[in-house]
Amino acid sequence: MKSKSKLFLAVAAACLAAWAFVTIIPLYWMIVGSVQDSASSASFRPEMIPGALSIAPYERFFAKTAAWRWLANSLLISTVLTITNVFFASLAGYAFSKLKFPGSKAVFWLLLSTMMIPAQVTLIPLYVLVVNVFNLGDSYTAIILPTAVTAGNIFLMKQYMSSLPTSLIHAARIDACSEFGIFWKVILPLAKPGLAVLAIFTFVASWNEFFWPFLITNSAEMRTIQVGLASFVFAESTDFGAIMAGATVGALPMLILFFSLQRYFLQGITIGAVKG
């Protein structure tokens, strides 16, 4: 039995290593292509180990685009969305998990049912509402408002807060603490691990979001880094080296975030698995 177990582990490790190698090739080629000339980056027989390194693609990318503005936009939008989602999702999660009010289950299930609707179905009505009705097109508000808080994040916080001890809430009420005081002074300190996971996941999703900012923005000044990269094309030629450099610049903050906060990403796999 031990030999079979070791064989299974060896096969599983080999499969995982092969899969990791395949998935890391595009990332490696993106980084390598960003320090080569355009001809080498676009070659059908790419140099996986470049002979000469150059930062010229990065210089061309920042010289030909409003990359600093795009990065600032992405940082601003991702930060605001992270703050709003953490605050409102934690409030809603506390209400659904610890407060009893008429229709709470019906409202919660109605909220969950909205997760079953594909985002593509609501894009056109949402665009018409934001642009034609509220006249908010091509603005930070238009990008931020539709996802200021999401049903998935509310569900995540509800599941996490269901595992927190209710006895502490009863003790706080006996001490004449208000409901918001209980939430702010008792629940939030206990929910820090869940809030950290929620903040990281929301920031990453907001940073990588492409379609809605692409749809709602018209001017180059309002583009995020992901939308800006999609617009970085020329009629007569394509600067593959600069595109690779831009893709590396756009991905680098997320890579740093992942490797520095890896344990929180791993916690996120099981954080919503608590039975409420």
TIVEXTOR-853997 format. One record per residue: x, y negated, z negated of N, C-alpha, C in turn. Coordinates in steps of 0.05 Angstrom, whole numbers, padded with zeros to 5 digits, always signed. Layout:
<pts>
XYZXYZXYZ/...
</pts>
This chain:
<pts>
+00017+00024+00000+00000+00000+00000+00017-00025+00000/+00040-00025-00015+00057-00048-00016+00070-00054+00011/+00077-00032+00025+00090-00036+00051+00070-00048+00071/+00044-00039+00070+00023-00050+00087+00018-00080+00080/+00019-00086+00054+00015-00114+00046+00037-00132+00056/+00062-00122+00054+00085-00137+00063+00084-00141+00094/+00075-00120+00108+00073-00121+00137+00052-00142+00145/+00029-00141+00131+00008-00161+00137+00018-00189+00132/+00032-00194+00110+00042-00220+00104+00063-00229+00124/+00079-00210+00134+00099-00217+00154+00086-00225+00180/+00066-00210+00188+00051-00216+00213+00037-00242+00211/+00024-00247+00188+00010-00272+00184+00029-00296+00184/+00052-00293+00172+00072-00314+00172+00082-00319+00200/+00087-00298+00215+00096-00301+00243+00075-00316+00260/+00050-00308+00257+00028-00321+00272+00026-00351+00264/+00028-00357+00239+00026-00385+00230+00050-00401+00240/+00073-00389+00239+00097-00403+00249+00095-00408+00279/+00085-00389+00294+00081-00393+00323+00061-00415+00329/+00039-00414+00313+00018-00435+00317+00029-00462+00309/+00044-00464+00288+00056-00490+00280+00075-00500+00301/+00090-00482+00313+00109-00490+00334+00094-00501+00358/+00072-00488+00366+00057-00497+00389+00044-00524+00384/+00033-00528+00360+00019-00553+00354+00038-00577+00350/+00063-00571+00342+00082-00593+00337+00096-00602+00362/+00094-00587+00384+00108-00594+00409+00098-00622+00419/+00072-00627+00421+00063-00654+00430+00074-00676+00413/+00074-00672+00387+00084-00693+00369+00114-00697+00373/+00129-00675+00376+00158-00677+00381+00163-00691+00408/+00147-00684+00429+00151-00696+00455+00144-00726+00455/+00124-00733+00439+00117-00761+00437+00140-00777+00425/+00153-00767+00404+00175-00781+00391+00199-00782+00409/+00205-00759+00422+00228-00758+00440+00224-00776+00464/+00200-00776+00475+00194-00792+00498+00195-00822+00492/+00192-00829+00467+00192-00858+00460+00220-00869+00458/+00241-00852+00459+00268-00862+00459+00283-00855+00484/+00268-00850+00506+00280-00844+00532+00270-00865+00552/+00282-00865+00576+00272-00882+00597+00246-00870+00608/+00231-00886+00623+00205-00878+00633+00207-00854+00652/+00228-00853+00668+00232-00831+00687+00234-00805+00673/+00250-00804+00651+00253-00779+00636+00227-00772+00622/+00212-00792+00612+00187-00786+00597+00166-00775+00616/+00165-00784+00641+00145-00775+00660+00154-00751+00677/+00177-00741+00672+00188-00719+00688+00172-00693+00684/+00169-00677+00705+00156-00651+00703+00174-00631+00689/+00200-00637+00687+00219-00620+00673+00232-00637+00651/+00217-00642+00629+00226-00661+00609+00251-00651+00594/+00266-00670+00585+00290-00664+00569+00281-00662+00539/+00279-00638+00529+00270-00634+00502+00291-00644+00482/+00317-00644+00491+00338-00655+00474+00351-00677+00491/+00343-00702+00486+00352-00724+00503+00382-00729+00501/+00394-00735+00524+00422-00740+00524+00429-00768+00513/+00413-00787+00519+00419-00815+00510+00393-00827+00498/+00396-00839+00475+00373-00851+00461+00373-00881+00466/+00348-00892+00467+00345-00920+00472+00320-00931+00459/+00321-00955+00448+00298-00967+00436+00284-00986+00456/+00293-00985+00482+00281-01002+00502+00251-00998+00505/+00240-00973+00504+00211-00969+00505+00196-00984+00484/+00207-00985+00459+00194-01000+00438+00195-01030+00443/+00217-01039+00454+00219-01068+00460+00199-01075+00482/+00196-01058+00502+00176-01064+00524+00148-01063+00513/+00142-01044+00495+00115-01041+00484+00107-01066+00469/+00125-01076+00451+00118-01099+00435+00119-01125+00452/+00135-01125+00473+00137-01149+00490+00113-01152+00509/+00102-01130+00518+00080-01131+00538+00052-01130+00526/+00050-01125+00500+00024-01123+00488+00022-01140+00463/-00003-01142+00452-00007-01155+00426-00007-01134+00404/+00014-01118+00404+00015-01095+00386+00014-01103+00357/+00027-01124+00349+00026-01133+00321-00002-01140+00313/-00017-01153+00330-00045-01160+00325-00062-01135+00323/-00057-01115+00341-00072-01090+00340-00067-01075+00314/-00042-01074+00305-00035-01061+00280-00048-01075+00256/-00048-01102+00257-00061-01117+00236-00091-01112+00235/-00103-01111+00258-00132-01105+00260-00138-01077+00248/-00122-01057+00256-00126-01030+00246-00123-01029+00216/-00103-01043+00206-00098-01043+00177-00120-01057+00162/-00130-01080+00172-00151-01094+00159-00177-01078+00159/-00184-01068+00182-00210-01053+00184-00209-01027+00167/-00186-01013+00168-00184-00988+00153-00185-00994+00123/-00172-01016+00114-00172-01023+00086-00200-01030+00076/-00213-01047+00091-00240-01055+00083-00259-01032+00082/-00258-01014+00103-00276-00991+00103-00270-00972+00080/-00244-00970+00073-00237-00953+00050-00249-00963+00025/-00247-00990+00020-00257-01002-00004-00288-00999-00005/-00301-01006+00016-00331-01004+00016-00341-00976+00013/-00328-00956+00026-00336-00929+00023-00331-00918-00005/-00308-00924-00016-00303-00915-00043-00323-00927-00063/-00329-00952-00061-00347-00965-00080-00375-00956-00077/-00386-00958-00053-00415-00951-00049-00419-00921-00051/-00401-00904-00040-00405-00875-00042-00403-00865-00071/-00385-00877-00087-00383-00869-00115-00408-00878-00130/-00419-00902-00124-00444-00910-00137-00467-00891-00130/-00470-00885-00104-00491-00867-00096-00487-00839-00107/-00462-00830-00107-00456-00803-00118-00463-00801-00147/-00457-00822-00162-00465-00823-00191-00495-00823-00194/-00509-00838-00178-00538-00839-00180-00551-00812-00174/-00542-00799-00153-00554-00774-00145-00546-00751-00163/-00523-00752-00176-00514-00730-00192-00521-00732-00222/-00523-00757-00232-00527-00761-00261-00553-00775-00269/-00565-00789-00250-00590-00804-00257-00614-00789-00246/-00635-00790-00262-00660-00777-00253-00680-00799-00247/-00689-00800-00222-00709-00819-00214-00727-00806-00194/-00752-00816-00191-00772-00803-00173-00762-00803-00144/-00764-00780-00132-00756-00777-00104-00726-00774-00100/-00710-00770-00121-00681-00769-00117-00673-00746-00099/-00685-00722-00102-00678-00700-00085-00687-00704-00056/-00711-00716-00053-00720-00721-00026-00702-00741-00011/-00694-00762-00026-00677-00782-00014-00650-00770-00007/-00639-00753-00025-00613-00740-00020-00614-00722+00004/-00635-00706+00006-00637-00688+00029-00642-00703+00055/-00657-00725+00053-00661-00742+00077-00634-00754+00086/-00618-00761+00066-00592-00772+00073-00574-00751+00086/-00575-00727+00075-00560-00705+00086-00569-00698+00115/-00595-00700+00119-00605-00694+00146-00594-00712+00168/-00586-00736+00160-00574-00754+00180-00547-00744+00190/-00534-00727+00174-00509-00716+00183-00512-00695+00205/-00537-00686+00209-00542-00666+00230-00546-00680+00257/-00549-00706+00257-00553-00721+00282-00526-00728+00294/-00520-00719+00319-00495-00726+00332-00491-00756+00334/-00467-00765+00329-00461-00794+00330-00467-00805+00358/-00463-00789+00379-00467-00799+00406-00497-00806+00411/-00515-00794+00396-00543-00799+00400-00550-00828+00391/-00537-00837+00370-00544-00863+00358-00526-00886+00369/-00507-00880+00386-00489-00901+00396-00504-00923+00411/-00521-00916+00430-00535-00937+00446-00554-00953+00428/-00571-00941+00412-00588-00957+00394-00572-00975+00375/-00549-00964+00365-00533-00979+00347-00520-01003+00361/-00511-00998+00386-00498-01019+00401-00518-01042+00407/-00543-01034+00415-00563-01054+00420-00570-01070+00395/-00572-01056+00373-00578-01069+00347-00557-01089+00339/-00532-01081+00341-00510-01097+00332-00505-01121+00351/-00506-01116+00377-00499-01136+00397-00522-01154+00404/-00545-01142+00411-00568-01157+00421-00585-01169+00398/-00590-01153+00377-00607-01163+00356-00593-01181+00336/-00570-01171+00326-00555-01187+00305-00534-01205+00317/-00528-01201+00343-00509-01218+00357-00481-01218+00343/-00472-01194+00337-00447-01191+00323-00425-01178+00340/-00429-01177+00367-00410-01164+00384-00382-01176+00383/-00361-01160+00387-00334-01168+00388-00325-01183+00362/-00331-01170+00339-00324-01182+00313-00317-01160+00294/-00304-01168+00272-00297-01148+00251-00322-01137+00239/-00342-01153+00235-00367-01144+00223-00379-01122+00239/-00379-01125+00266-00391-01104+00283-00376-01078+00281/-00350-01079+00277-00335-01054+00274-00339-01041+00247/-00340-01057+00226-00341-01047+00199-00368-01039+00189/-00389-01055+00196-00415-01051+00184-00427-01024+00187/-00427-01012+00212-00440-00986+00215-00429-00963+00198/-00404-00965+00190-00392-00943+00174-00382-00954+00147/-00395-00975+00137-00387-00986+00111-00390-00965+00089/-00409-00947+00092-00411-00923+00075-00424-00901+00092/-00415-00877+00089-00425-00855+00105-00438-00834+00088/-00457-00819+00100-00471-00798+00085-00451-00776+00076/-00431-00770+00093-00412-00749+00085-00396-00757+00060/-00389-00782+00057-00374-00791+00034-00392-00791+00009/-00417-00798+00013-00436-00797-00010-00440-00769-00020/-00442-00750-00001-00445-00722-00008-00420-00712-00023/-00396-00720-00013-00371-00713-00026-00370-00722-00055/-00377-00747-00060-00376-00758-00087-00398-00746-00105/-00421-00741-00093-00442-00728-00109-00434-00701-00119/-00422-00685-00101-00412-00659-00109-00390-00660-00130/-00372-00679-00127-00351-00682-00147-00361-00691-00174/-00379-00711-00174-00389-00722-00199-00407-00703-00213/-00419-00684-00199-00435-00663-00212-00419-00646-00231/-00393-00645-00227-00376-00629-00244-00366-00644-00269/-00372-00670-00271-00363-00685-00294-00382-00681-00317/-00372-00681-00342-00389-00675-00365-00410-00696-00370/-00435-00688-00373-00458-00706-00378-00458-00716-00407/-00446-00701-00424-00446-00708-00453-00432-00735-00457/-00412-00742-00441-00399-00768-00444-00418-00791-00437/-00435-00786-00417-00455-00806-00409-00475-00810-00432/-00484-00788-00444-00503-00791-00466-00491-00806-00490/-00466-00800-00495-00452-00814-00517-00449-00844-00511/-00444-00851-00486-00442-00879-00479-00468-00893-00481/-00490-00879-00474-00517-00891-00477-00524-00895-00506/-00516-00877-00523-00521-00881-00552-00506-00905-00562/-00483-00911-00551-00468-00935-00558-00477-00960-00544/-00501-00958-00532-00514-00981-00519-00499-00992-00495/-00485-00974-00481-00471-00982-00457-00491-00982-00433/-00489-01002-00416-00507-01004-00393-00500-00983-00373/-00518-00978-00354-00513-00958-00333-00489-00965-00316/-00486-00990-00309-00463-00998-00293-00438-00996-00311/-00440-01002-00336-00417-00999-00354-00408-00970-00357/-00428-00952-00358-00421-00923-00358-00407-00916-00333/-00417-00925-00310-00405-00919-00285-00377-00930-00283/-00373-00954-00292-00347-00968-00289-00326-00958-00309/-00335-00954-00334-00316-00948-00356-00313-00918-00362/-00333-00902-00354-00332-00874-00361-00329-00856-00336/-00346-00861-00316-00346-00843-00293-00322-00848-00275/-00316-00873-00268-00294-00879-00249-00267-00869-00259/-00260-00873-00285-00234-00862-00294-00233-00832-00291/-00255-00818-00296-00255-00788-00294-00255-00779-00265/-00264-00796-00247-00267-00789-00219-00243-00798-00202/-00221-00806-00214-00198-00816-00199-00188-00796-00178/-00185-00770-00184-00176-00752-00164-00194-00751-00139/-00220-00750-00145-00240-00750-00122-00239-00776-00107/-00237-00798-00121-00235-00824-00107-00210-00826-00090/-00188-00815-00100-00163-00816-00084-00166-00800-00058/-00178-00777-00060-00182-00760-00036-00201-00775-00016/-00223-00786-00027-00242-00801-00010-00228-00825+00003/-00212-00840-00012-00198-00863+00000-00179-00854+00022/-00164-00833+00018-00144-00824+00038-00159-00815+00063/-00179-00798+00060-00193-00788+00083-00207-00810+00099/-00218-00830+00084-00232-00852+00098-00212-00869+00112/-00189-00875+00100-00169-00892+00113-00159-00878+00139/-00153-00852+00137-00143-00838+00161-00164-00838+00183/-00189-00832+00176-00211-00832+00196-00215-00859+00209/-00214-00880+00193-00217-00907+00203-00194-00916+00221/-00170-00908+00213-00147-00915+00229-00148-00901+00257/-00157-00876+00257-00157-00861+00282-00182-00865+00298/-00202-00880+00288-00227-00884+00303-00221-00898+00329/-00234-00888+00350-00229-00900+00377-00255-00910+00390/-00275-00893+00392-00297-00898+00410-00313-00923+00402/-00321-00925+00377-00337-00948+00369-00323-00975+00372/-00298-00977+00362-00283-01002+00368-00279-01008+00397/-00275-00987+00413-00273-00990+00442-00299-01001+00454/-00321-00991+00444-00347-00999+00455-00355-01027+00447/-00348-01035+00423-00359-01060+00412-00342-01084+00416/-00316-01080+00424-00298-01102+00427-00293-01108+00456/-00289-01134+00462-00284-01143+00490-00257-01156+00493/-00249-01171+00473-00224-01186+00475-00201-01170+00465/-00177-01176+00476-00152-01162+00467-00146-01168+00438/-00154-01191+00428-00147-01198+00400-00162-01181+00380/-00185-01170+00388-00201-01154+00369-00196-01124+00371/-00178-01116+00388-00173-01087+00392-00157-01076+00368/-00162-01051+00362-00146-01036+00343-00123-01023+00358/-00104-01011+00344-00081-00999+00357-00089-00976+00376/-00110-00961+00368-00119-00939+00385-00132-00949+00411/-00148-00970+00409-00161-00981+00432-00140-00995+00450/-00121-01009+00437-00100-01023+00451-00083-01004+00468/-00077-00980+00457-00062-00960+00472-00076-00951+00497/-00103-00948+00495-00118-00939+00518-00119-00960+00540/-00115-00985+00533-00116-01007+00553-00088-01013+00564/-00068-01000+00553-00040-01006+00561-00033-00991+00587/-00045-00999+00609-00040-00987+00635-00036-01009+00656/-00023-01003+00677-00018-01022+00698-00027-01011+00725/-00035-01029+00743-00046-01020+00769-00025-01007+00786/+00000-01019+00785+00020-01009+00804+00037-00986+00792/+00040-00984+00766+00056-00963+00754+00048-00959+00725/+00058-00938+00713+00052-00931+00685+00079-00929+00671/+00083-00944+00650+00107-00943+00634+00104-00922+00613/+00111-00897+00619+00107-00875+00601+00124-00878+00575/+00148-00889+00578+00164-00893+00555+00152-00912+00535/+00141-00934+00544+00128-00953+00527+00102-00942+00515/+00087-00926+00531+00063-00913+00520+00070-00893+00498/+00091-00878+00502+00101-00860+00481+00109-00875+00456/+00122-00898+00460+00130-00914+00437+00106-00925+00422/+00086-00934+00437+00061-00944+00425+00047-00922+00410/+00046-00898+00421+00033-00875+00408+00048-00868+00382/+00074-00870+00382+00090-00864+00358+00085-00885+00337/+00083-00911+00345+00078-00932+00327+00050-00928+00314/+00030-00920+00330+00003-00916+00320+00001-00892+00301/+00018-00872+00306+00016-00847+00290+00034-00848+00265/+00054-00864+00266+00074-00865+00244+00062-00871+00217/+00044-00891+00214+00033-00895+00187+00017-00872+00176/+00003-00857+00194-00011-00833+00185+00007-00811+00177/+00029-00808+00191+00049-00787+00184+00061-00793+00157/+00068-00818+00152+00079-00826+00126+00059-00821+00104/+00034-00829+00109+00012-00825+00090+00008-00796+00083/+00009-00779+00103+00004-00750+00099+00026-00738+00082/+00051-00742+00090+00073-00729+00076+00077-00741+00048/+00070-00766+00043+00074-00777+00017+00050-00770-00002/+00027-00765+00009+00003-00758-00008-00008-00731+00000/+00010-00712+00006+00001-00686+00016-00016-00671-00004/-00010-00674-00030-00026-00658-00050-00055-00667-00051/-00060-00693-00045-00088-00702-00044-00103-00691-00020/-00089-00688+00003-00101-00676+00026-00109-00647+00020/-00092-00633+00006-00098-00605-00002-00121-00604-00021/-00123-00623-00039-00146-00624-00058-00172-00628-00043/-00171-00644-00021-00194-00650-00006-00207-00625+00007/-00192-00603+00010-00204-00579+00022-00225-00567+00004/-00221-00569-00022-00240-00556-00041-00255-00575-00058/-00252-00601-00055-00264-00620-00073-00295-00620-00071/-00305-00613-00048-00335-00613-00046-00347-00586-00049/-00331-00566-00060-00341-00539-00062-00354-00533-00090/-00356-00554-00107-00368-00551-00133-00398-00550-00130/-00410-00530-00142-00439-00527-00140-00452-00547-00158/-00470-00564-00146-00484-00584-00162-00512-00578-00168/
</pts>
